[in-house]
């Protein structure tokens, strides 16, 4: 996707305006000279001067050295050359040449939009994308209709033409000054008008652009397009996950209803409420935890309620990047479900817990960079410790007279 980013069309626009202006000025000089020297009312009446005018117009397209919209359209340029040759021999006219140029420019316009549809996908306006796609393939729809539809999709800024002229003029003045040109791009594409505030969701791209002198604006646009593509590709997975959560919520509601019906029977066997209101144990405090203990009245009760308790109270520190959310079909074995801690966070009296060794191996390196300023694979590996590998030794150290065994 990134290889298809839009080129700097403002440079092409600047070249087109410059060449068009030069051509118009030269043609006007030829017409004035013809009127003065040849005494003709119209240059078309003078075969010599008319040929010079047509030759100047022909060179504007066929021999242009600038990068413009028609530069790579060789068949078009050959046909245009033939039309100018016919016109010089009075076998054709300027109207046919102009019609051919306009037709080719419309085809080029449709090609650009068809090749780069991504900017419509990320537009904030309510763009009728399907109608636009149908219009692109319908030769009976005029260029004016297509342009109007595009404005509806991307939004038509107030005084847009004047703003484009101003931007192109600034670009022309700064094109050989990389640092100043970069600041112009930042102001124009990453910030909101005179307010100077960074556009929504643009800060990360702006930071990346400013951090590298080698990174071009086209590459940033490519990354935005790629991110948008990946986001759409994962939408189906997110929808499936949301649907699964809805099913679990309904199951939970049914479970709660059944529990209410049996609650009266359990009241007689419940322990006193003060036995449930327990302070954190020394090990939990050492790990940086502050929550109270959760106590089950029996092993059966533990097996019935522990999974739901974990889901409510003990989220994986990977958050939405947790592998259990990303890879729902992956079967978690006993050795992969062992919770893993960040040792450096424990030293800082914080508890950063990942649901499994695999989840920690994928996310701990990024956590080390963000939280501790170190992010190599070796740092992440040395910082990982299983919860049993930490809790057991800590309990033994703090309780030397007790024999500590893990219950399986």
C-alpha positions as CSV (number, residue, x, y, z in Angstrom):
1,X,0.0,0.0,0.0
2,X,2.7,2.5,0.9
3,X,4.2,2.2,-2.5
4,X,1.1,3.8,-4.0
5,X,1.1,7.1,-2.0
6,X,0.1,10.2,-3.9
7,X,3.1,12.1,-5.3
8,X,3.6,15.8,-4.6
9,X,0.9,17.0,-6.9
10,X,1.5,20.6,-5.9
11,X,4.9,20.4,-7.6
12,X,3.1,19.2,-10.8
13,X,0.6,21.9,-10.3
14,X,3.3,24.5,-10.0
15,X,5.0,23.2,-13.1
16,X,1.7,23.2,-15.0
17,X,0.8,26.8,-14.0
18,X,4.3,28.0,-14.8
19,X,4.5,26.3,-18.3
20,X,0.9,27.4,-19.1
21,X,1.8,31.0,-18.3
22,X,5.0,31.0,-20.3
23,X,3.2,29.4,-23.3
24,X,0.4,32.0,-23.1
25,X,2.9,34.9,-22.9
26,X,4.8,33.6,-26.0
27,X,1.6,33.1,-28.0
28,X,0.5,36.6,-27.2
29,X,3.8,38.0,-28.3
30,X,3.5,36.1,-31.6
31,X,0.0,37.4,-32.2
32,X,1.0,41.0,-31.4
33,X,4.0,40.7,-33.7
34,X,1.9,39.3,-36.5
35,X,-0.6,42.1,-36.2
36,X,2.2,44.7,-36.4
37,X,4.5,43.2,-39.0
38,X,2.1,41.2,-41.2
39,X,-1.0,43.5,-41.0
40,X,-3.4,40.5,-40.4
41,X,-6.5,41.0,-38.2
42,X,-6.2,37.4,-37.0
43,X,-3.1,35.3,-36.7
44,X,-4.9,32.3,-38.4
45,X,-5.0,34.4,-41.6
46,X,-1.1,34.4,-41.6
47,X,0.2,31.0,-42.5
48,X,3.7,31.7,-41.2
49,X,2.7,33.2,-37.9
50,X,-0.1,30.7,-37.4
51,X,2.4,27.9,-37.8
52,X,4.7,29.5,-35.2
53,X,1.8,29.8,-32.7
54,X,0.8,26.1,-33.2
55,X,4.5,25.0,-32.9
56,X,4.8,26.9,-29.6
57,X,1.6,25.2,-28.3
58,X,2.8,21.8,-29.6
59,X,6.1,22.1,-27.7
60,X,4.1,23.0,-24.5
61,X,3.0,19.4,-24.4
62,X,5.1,17.2,-26.7
63,X,8.5,18.6,-25.7
64,X,7.9,19.5,-22.1
65,X,10.8,18.7,-19.8
66,X,8.6,19.1,-16.6
67,X,6.8,16.4,-14.7
68,X,3.2,17.1,-15.5
69,X,0.0,15.0,-15.6
70,X,0.6,14.0,-19.3
71,X,4.3,13.3,-19.1
72,X,4.0,9.5,-19.1
73,X,1.0,9.3,-21.5
74,X,3.0,8.5,-24.7
75,X,0.0,7.5,-26.9
76,X,-1.8,10.7,-26.0
77,X,1.3,12.8,-26.8
78,X,1.7,11.1,-30.2
79,X,-1.9,11.7,-31.1
80,X,-1.6,15.3,-30.0
81,X,1.5,15.7,-32.2
82,X,-0.5,14.4,-35.2
83,X,-3.4,16.8,-34.5
84,X,-1.0,19.8,-34.4
85,X,0.6,18.7,-37.7
86,X,-2.9,18.5,-39.3
87,X,-3.8,22.0,-37.9
88,X,-0.6,23.5,-39.3
89,X,-1.7,22.1,-42.7
90,X,-5.2,23.5,-42.1
91,X,-6.6,20.0,-42.0
92,X,-7.7,20.4,-38.4
93,X,-8.5,23.2,-35.9
94,X,-7.7,24.2,-32.3
95,X,-11.1,23.1,-31.1
96,X,-10.3,19.5,-31.9
97,X,-7.0,19.8,-30.1
98,X,-8.6,21.4,-27.1
99,X,-11.3,18.7,-26.9
100,X,-8.6,15.9,-27.2
101,X,-6.6,17.5,-24.3
102,X,-9.7,17.8,-22.1
103,X,-10.8,14.3,-22.8
104,X,-7.4,12.9,-21.9
105,X,-7.2,15.0,-18.7
106,X,-10.5,13.6,-17.6
107,X,-9.3,10.1,-18.2
108,X,-6.2,10.9,-16.2
109,X,-8.3,12.3,-13.4
110,X,-10.4,9.2,-13.1
111,X,-7.2,7.1,-13.2
112,X,-5.7,9.0,-10.3
113,X,-8.8,8.6,-8.1
114,X,-9.2,4.9,-9.0
115,X,-5.5,4.2,-8.2
116,X,-5.6,6.2,-4.9
117,X,-9.0,5.6,-3.3
118,X,-7.6,5.7,0.2
119,X,-7.9,9.4,0.9
120,X,-11.7,9.0,0.3
121,X,-11.8,6.1,2.8
122,X,-10.2,8.3,5.6
123,X,-12.2,11.4,4.8
124,X,-14.2,12.8,7.7
125,X,-17.2,13.7,5.5
126,X,-20.1,11.3,4.6
127,X,-18.7,10.2,1.3
128,X,-21.0,8.0,-0.9
129,X,-18.1,5.7,-1.7
130,X,-20.1,3.2,-3.8
131,X,-21.7,5.9,-5.9
132,X,-18.2,7.4,-6.5
133,X,-16.8,4.0,-7.6
134,X,-19.7,3.5,-10.0
135,X,-19.2,7.0,-11.4
136,X,-15.5,6.4,-12.1
137,X,-16.4,3.6,-14.4
138,X,-19.3,5.4,-16.2
139,X,-18.1,7.4,-19.2
140,X,-21.5,9.1,-19.5
141,X,-20.9,10.9,-16.2
142,X,-19.2,14.2,-16.9
143,X,-16.0,15.4,-15.2
144,X,-18.0,18.2,-13.6
145,X,-20.2,15.6,-11.9
146,X,-17.2,13.6,-10.8
147,X,-15.5,16.7,-9.4
148,X,-18.6,17.7,-7.5
149,X,-18.9,14.3,-6.0
150,X,-15.3,14.4,-4.9
151,X,-15.8,17.7,-3.2
152,X,-18.7,16.1,-1.3
153,X,-16.5,13.3,-0.2
154,X,-13.4,15.2,1.0
155,X,-15.1,18.5,1.9
156,X,-14.7,21.7,0.0
157,X,-12.7,24.3,2.0
158,X,-13.6,27.9,1.9
159,X,-11.5,29.9,-0.5
160,X,-9.7,26.7,-1.5
161,X,-8.4,28.0,-4.8
162,X,-6.7,31.0,-3.2
163,X,-5.3,28.8,-0.5
164,X,-3.8,26.4,-3.1
165,X,-2.2,29.3,-4.9
166,X,-0.7,30.6,-1.6
167,X,0.6,27.2,-0.7
168,X,2.1,26.5,-4.1
169,X,3.8,30.0,-4.0
170,X,5.3,29.2,-0.6
171,X,6.4,25.8,-1.8
172,X,8.2,27.4,-4.8
173,X,10.1,29.7,-2.5
174,X,11.1,27.0,-0.1
175,X,11.6,23.9,-2.3
176,X,15.4,24.3,-2.0
177,X,15.3,24.8,1.8
178,X,14.5,21.4,3.3
179,X,14.2,22.6,7.0
180,X,11.8,25.4,6.1
181,X,9.9,23.3,3.6
182,X,9.3,20.7,6.3
183,X,7.9,23.3,8.7
184,X,5.6,24.4,5.9
185,X,4.3,20.8,5.5
186,X,3.8,20.6,9.3
187,X,1.7,23.7,9.4
188,X,-0.3,22.8,6.3
189,X,-0.9,19.1,6.8
190,X,-0.7,18.4,10.5
191,X,-2.2,21.4,12.2
192,X,-5.6,23.1,12.2
193,X,-5.6,26.5,10.6
194,X,-4.7,29.6,12.6
195,X,-5.2,27.8,15.9
196,X,-2.0,25.8,15.5
197,X,-3.5,22.8,17.2
198,X,-2.5,19.4,15.9
199,X,-5.2,17.6,14.1
200,X,-7.0,14.7,15.8
201,X,-5.1,11.4,15.6
202,X,-2.2,13.1,13.8
203,X,0.2,13.6,16.8
204,X,2.0,10.2,16.4
205,X,2.5,10.8,12.7
206,X,3.8,14.3,13.3
207,X,6.2,13.1,15.9
208,X,7.5,10.4,13.5
209,X,7.9,13.0,10.7
210,X,9.8,15.5,12.9
211,X,12.1,12.8,14.3
212,X,13.7,11.9,11.0
213,X,15.2,14.1,8.3
214,X,15.1,11.2,5.9
215,X,11.4,10.5,6.2
216,X,9.4,12.1,3.4
217,X,5.8,13.4,3.6
218,X,4.8,10.8,1.0
219,X,6.1,8.0,3.3
220,X,4.0,9.4,6.2
221,X,0.9,9.5,3.9
222,X,1.7,5.8,3.0
223,X,1.8,4.8,6.7
224,X,-1.5,6.5,7.3
225,X,-3.0,4.6,4.4
226,X,-1.4,1.3,5.7
227,X,-2.8,1.9,9.2
228,X,-6.2,2.6,7.9
229,X,-6.1,-0.6,5.8
230,X,-4.9,-2.7,8.8
231,X,-7.7,-1.2,10.9
232,X,-10.3,-2.2,8.4
233,X,-8.8,-5.7,8.0
234,X,-9.1,-6.3,11.8
235,X,-12.6,-5.0,12.0
236,X,-14.1,-8.4,11.5
237,X,-12.1,-9.9,14.4
238,X,-13.2,-7.0,16.6
239,X,-16.8,-7.6,15.7
240,X,-16.5,-11.3,16.4
241,X,-14.9,-10.5,19.8
242,X,-17.7,-8.1,20.6
243,X,-20.3,-10.7,19.7
244,X,-18.5,-13.2,21.9
245,X,-18.5,-10.7,24.8
246,X,-22.2,-10.2,24.3
247,X,-22.8,-13.9,24.6
248,X,-20.8,-14.1,27.8
249,X,-22.7,-11.2,29.3
250,X,-26.0,-13.0,28.5
251,X,-24.6,-16.2,30.0
252,X,-23.5,-14.2,33.1
253,X,-27.0,-12.8,33.4
254,X,-28.5,-16.3,33.4
255,X,-25.9,-17.4,35.9
256,X,-26.8,-14.5,38.2
257,X,-30.4,-15.4,38.0
258,X,-29.8,-19.0,38.9
259,X,-27.5,-17.9,41.8
260,X,-30.3,-15.7,43.2
261,X,-32.6,-18.7,43.3
262,X,-30.1,-20.8,45.4
263,X,-28.8,-17.9,47.5
264,X,-31.2,-18.6,50.3
265,X,-29.8,-22.1,50.7
266,X,-26.2,-20.8,50.8
267,X,-26.8,-18.2,53.5
268,X,-26.9,-20.8,56.3
269,X,-23.4,-22.1,55.4
270,X,-21.7,-18.8,54.7
271,X,-18.9,-17.5,57.0
272,X,-19.4,-14.3,58.8
273,X,-18.9,-11.2,56.7
274,X,-15.8,-10.0,58.6
275,X,-13.9,-13.1,57.5
276,X,-14.2,-11.9,53.9
277,X,-13.0,-8.4,54.6
278,X,-9.3,-9.3,54.8
279,X,-6.4,-6.9,54.3
280,X,-3.7,-7.6,51.7
281,X,-1.1,-10.1,52.7
282,X,2.6,-9.2,52.9
283,X,3.4,-10.9,49.6
284,X,0.7,-8.9,47.7
285,X,2.0,-5.7,49.2
286,X,5.6,-6.6,48.3
287,X,4.5,-7.1,44.7
288,X,2.9,-3.7,44.6
289,X,-0.7,-4.8,44.9
290,X,-3.3,-3.1,47.1
291,X,-6.5,-5.1,46.5
292,X,-8.1,-7.2,49.2
293,X,-8.0,-11.0,49.3
294,X,-10.6,-13.1,47.6
295,X,-11.7,-16.1,49.7
296,X,-13.7,-19.2,48.6
297,X,-15.6,-21.3,51.1
298,X,-14.6,-24.6,49.3
299,X,-12.7,-26.0,46.4
300,X,-15.9,-26.5,44.5
301,X,-16.8,-22.9,45.0
302,X,-13.2,-22.0,43.9
303,X,-13.5,-24.0,40.6
304,X,-16.9,-22.5,39.9
305,X,-16.1,-18.8,40.6
306,X,-12.3,-18.4,40.0
307,X,-12.5,-17.9,36.2
308,X,-15.2,-15.3,36.4
309,X,-13.3,-13.5,39.2
310,X,-10.1,-13.5,37.1
311,X,-12.0,-12.0,34.1
312,X,-13.5,-9.2,36.3
313,X,-10.6,-8.3,38.6
314,X,-7.3,-9.3,37.0
315,X,-7.0,-7.9,33.4
316,X,-3.8,-8.8,31.5
317,X,-1.4,-5.8,31.4
318,X,-1.3,-6.3,27.6
319,X,-4.8,-4.8,27.4
320,X,-6.4,-5.0,23.9
321,X,-3.1,-6.5,22.6
322,X,-3.5,-9.6,24.8
323,X,-3.0,-12.8,22.8
324,X,-6.2,-14.3,24.2
325,X,-8.1,-11.5,22.4
326,X,-6.0,-11.5,19.2
327,X,-5.7,-15.3,18.8
328,X,-9.0,-16.6,20.1
329,X,-8.5,-20.0,18.5
330,X,-5.2,-20.6,20.2
331,X,-5.4,-23.4,22.8
332,X,-3.6,-22.3,26.1
333,X,-1.7,-25.1,27.7
334,X,-0.7,-25.3,31.4
335,X,2.9,-24.1,30.6
336,X,1.6,-21.1,28.5
337,X,-1.0,-19.9,31.0
338,X,1.4,-19.3,33.8
339,X,1.2,-15.6,34.7
340,X,4.4,-13.5,34.2
341,X,5.5,-10.4,36.1
342,X,7.8,-7.5,35.3
343,X,10.6,-7.7,38.0
344,X,11.5,-4.0,37.6
345,X,7.9,-3.0,38.3
346,X,7.9,-5.1,41.4
347,X,11.0,-3.2,42.6
348,X,9.0,0.0,42.0
349,X,6.0,-1.4,44.1
350,X,3.9,-1.8,41.0
351,X,2.3,-5.0,39.6
352,X,2.5,-5.5,35.9
353,X,1.1,-8.9,35.2
354,X,0.8,-10.7,31.8
355,X,-1.6,-13.7,31.5
356,X,1.0,-16.0,30.0
357,X,4.6,-16.4,29.0
358,X,3.7,-16.0,25.3
359,X,1.8,-12.8,26.0
360,X,4.8,-11.4,28.0
361,X,7.3,-12.3,25.3
362,X,5.3,-10.3,22.7
363,X,4.5,-7.2,24.9
364,X,7.2,-7.0,27.6
365,X,9.9,-5.4,25.4
366,X,7.5,-2.5,24.5
367,X,6.6,-2.2,28.1
368,X,10.3,-1.9,29.1
369,X,10.8,0.9,26.6
370,X,7.7,2.9,27.7
371,X,8.0,2.4,31.5
372,X,11.7,1.9,32.2
373,X,13.6,3.4,29.3
374,X,15.2,0.1,28.2
375,X,13.8,-2.0,25.4
376,X,16.1,-4.7,24.0
377,X,15.0,-8.3,23.8
378,X,17.7,-9.1,26.4
379,X,16.2,-6.6,28.8
380,X,12.7,-8.0,28.4
381,X,13.9,-11.6,28.9
382,X,15.8,-10.7,32.1
383,X,12.8,-8.7,33.4
384,X,10.3,-11.6,33.1
385,X,9.6,-13.8,36.1
386,X,6.7,-16.2,36.5
387,X,4.3,-15.4,39.3
388,X,5.0,-18.8,41.0
389,X,8.7,-18.1,40.7
390,X,8.3,-14.9,42.7
391,X,5.4,-15.6,45.1
392,X,6.9,-18.9,46.3
393,X,10.3,-17.6,47.3
394,X,8.8,-14.5,48.8
395,X,6.5,-16.5,51.0
396,X,9.3,-18.8,52.1
397,X,11.6,-15.8,52.9
398,X,8.9,-14.0,55.0
399,X,7.7,-17.2,56.7
400,X,10.8,-19.4,57.3
401,X,8.9,-21.7,59.7
402,X,6.2,-22.6,57.2
403,X,6.4,-25.2,54.5
404,X,5.2,-23.7,51.3
405,X,3.8,-26.0,48.6
406,X,1.9,-25.1,45.4
407,X,-1.6,-26.5,45.1
408,X,-2.3,-28.1,41.7
